[in-house]
Amino acid sequence: MIKNLGGVSAEDGAPVPLEQISAAVTAGDLVYSDGARQSFDPGGATRYVEGGRQTEGTWSVDESGRFCSFWPPSFRASYDLRWMVDEGRIVGLRFSDLGSGTLFEGRYQ
């Protein structure tokens, strides 16, 4: 179920504005194309489950408006977030890092 996005209007592929990033990532669990699932807590914790194995990390937003994640002991990444919209309804998020070419999509569960 998607929560916290009432009143948010978005177009497919549009950047998630800085002031909406927190609501966007905490709106619901995200499911990725490989079946992995991720949840984000408002306090900055995140859990990623893949193949029954859970890892825990933290998320934040940096001063330039990029979504950042940290996975102990040392993995750090930052991404631009874009909306996924289908038939006028927000259905998920696209995470992209142009520097590394990383792109993945998560659909709200």
N, C-alpha and C positions, 0 to 999 in steps of 0.2 A: 504494500500500500504506500502510495506517495503522500507525504505530509509536508507541511511548511512551505508549499509552493503556491498556495492560494493567491490569486491576483497577479502571479508572475506571467508575463506574456513573452514569448520567445519565438524566434525563427530557427529552423533547422540550420545548424552550422554557425550560428551567431555566438560570439564570445560570451561567457558567463561574466557579468559585471562583478567587479571586486566586492561590492556590497551584497551580492547574492551567492557568493561561493559557499559560505557556511550553510545556508539554507539548501543549496543544491546538493552538496555532498551528504548532508544529514537527512535528506528527504525520504530515504528508504535504502534498503540493501540494493547493491548493484550486482548483477549477474553478467559475467563476461562470456564471450562466444565459446570458450573452452570449458565452461561449466563452473569455473571458479566464482566465488562469491565474496563480496567485501562490504563491510559495514563501517560507518564513521560515527563517532560520538561527538556531540557538541563540545565536549571538553578537550578534544584533540586526540583521542585514542582511535585506532583503526584496527580491524581484524580482517584477515584475508584467509579464506579457506579454499584449498585446492586439493582434490583427491583425498579428502578426509583429514588433511594435515592443516592445522591452524597456526598462523604466525601473527604476531602483534607488533604494531608500530605506532607512530604518531603522525599527525597531519597538521599543517598550518598554512597560512597565506603570507607570502612575503610582501615587502614594501612595494614591489612592482606589480602586485596583483596576481602572482602565479601561485598555483596550488603546489605545496611541497609535502613530501613524505619522507619519513626516516624509518628505516628498518634495522634494528640493532643486529650486529654490533656497529656496522659502519655504512650501510647503503643509504644514500640520499639521492632524491630525484625531485625535479620540479617540472610542472606541466602547465600548459595553457589549457583551460577548460572551455568546451563548446557544448551547446545544447544539442540534444537529439530530439527532434520533434517529428511526430507522425500524425498526419491528418489534424494538425492544429493543437495536438496534445503533447506536452513534454513527456518523453518516454525514457530518457537517460542522458548520459554524459559521455563526451569524447575527451580523452586525455591525450595531449600531443606534446612531444618534446622535439622541436624542430632541429635542435642541435644534434641529437642522436638518431632522429628519424622514427622514434618510438611513437606508435599510435595504437590506442586501444579504446574500445567502446564498452560501456557498461549500461545495461538496461535495468531500470527500477523493477524490483520484484514486488 
